Amino acid sequence: MKLALHGGPPVRTRPWPAWPPACPEAHPFLEAVLARHRWSIRGEFTGTPSLHTDFCAQFTRHLGAAGSLLTTTGSAALQLCLEALDIGAEDEVIVPIYTWIATPIAVLNVNATPVFVDVEEATGCIDPVAVERAITPRTRALLCVHLHTSVANLGALRTLADRHGIALIEDCAQAAGAAWDRSSVGTVGTISAFSFNQEKLLCCGEGGAVVSRSTDLLERVERLRSDGARRRRDAAVIGEYEMEDLPGLMGINACPSDFQAAVLLAELPKLAGRSEMREGNAVVLDRALSRIGLRVVETADRTTRRAYCKYVIRRREGDFSGAPTSAICEALTAELGLRFSQTECRPMHLEPLYCPASKRRHRLSQAYLQGLSLEGARFPRAESHYSETIACHHRLLLSEEDDLADVVNAFEKIHLASETLRPPQASSP
Ligand SMILES: Cc1ncc(COP(=O)(O)O)c(C=O)c1O
């Protein structure tokens, strides 16, 4: 049958669940922020705690962490994790080559050097064997990313970090709701960052959080995030600021407004139910698509809950008549009316957005820039993951099980007609 991409009838015309979701539960929280005349934790105390404080208390409880702090973005949260650990010039941080650019950019922003390593074949997350080889006397931290749907190998990474006396930072931007060995991701490492941007599993437009089991680190994060100030330890007084200035640690303002906290307070109670639904649907899709030759992406041993920030599956090299993955994604988009792509995360040596020398502040010295160069670098496992990955936003997994049949039908239709997706062969002379 003719593919929708080539003018044939599409497999599906009905809409998919929307994301971000309609969130009527947020209205009373948003109205409360307006009514309290206090739109930020940095505003004067008006008699009731900021929603910011309420959300952090609930998020901390939800994760089973020692504490959490809201930030403007996940990118800011990552940078604050590094600054809280006092990582800076001359330091190295080991980072997976395959991630979103915000991960290594946070390292650059504190003047440290990201040392890139390849990922595991099965999961696409940082490879502990490659990490061990990359450790030097300058290594201060290893920064793992729980990518797409997979939890990184936290057991091996934590052992390595402990053995070498370095910090383990978890980038949980894509993994809210995931758990490893019955602990929420973000509570296994030394310190962790979450993102609440519009695409994420827990979202408020733009936002982030730092989580840690160390109250000392969290105290540093709070001050680094709030222009050096921290929440008063004594009772707040109406008309006075609840944040008190303390000398000795310079920060920036990375505090989000209470409007973000209001949406998050309404969304948090839905996270667990949605995670369960996404995981159930992903298992159904994985099973059906592996029957037609696609490869399921795995997660670390002892993962007790996967979080599906994207639905990802790998095509096999040469399958689909050797059609490029981008053409398969385009064909799926046309059949289903939902965007499929090769994911926004790319290996950094193939990522045009990763260009440290484009900013003067990263041109610290010739030696520093040379240390950042990825020219000619090869990371074979990340390259094959990226080139074989077919990804779709997680709203796909909020559908009913019946809707998933459309996805399987679209893959099957494209598989059968894949000859028509092959780029035209150059004619012989
Ligand atoms: C792995 C990863 N790290 C960090 C970030 C940065 O989060 P934010 O967009 O909230 O700054 C993202 C966001 O897409 C991400 O996917």
The ligand as an ORCA input file, in Angstrom:
! r2SCAN-3c Opt
* xyz 0 1
  C      19.631     15.126     29.614
  C      19.263     16.569     29.835
  N      20.008     17.317     30.668
  C      19.709     18.594     30.918
  C      18.639     19.217     30.315
  C      18.397     20.662     30.567
  O      17.137     20.969     31.101
  P      16.439     22.359     30.807
  O      15.915     22.355     29.415
  O      15.342     22.430     31.824
  O      17.451     23.418     31.015
  C      17.826     18.487     29.449
  C      16.687     19.117     28.780
  O      16.234     18.733     27.737
  C      18.140     17.125     29.194
  O      17.403     16.368     28.379
*
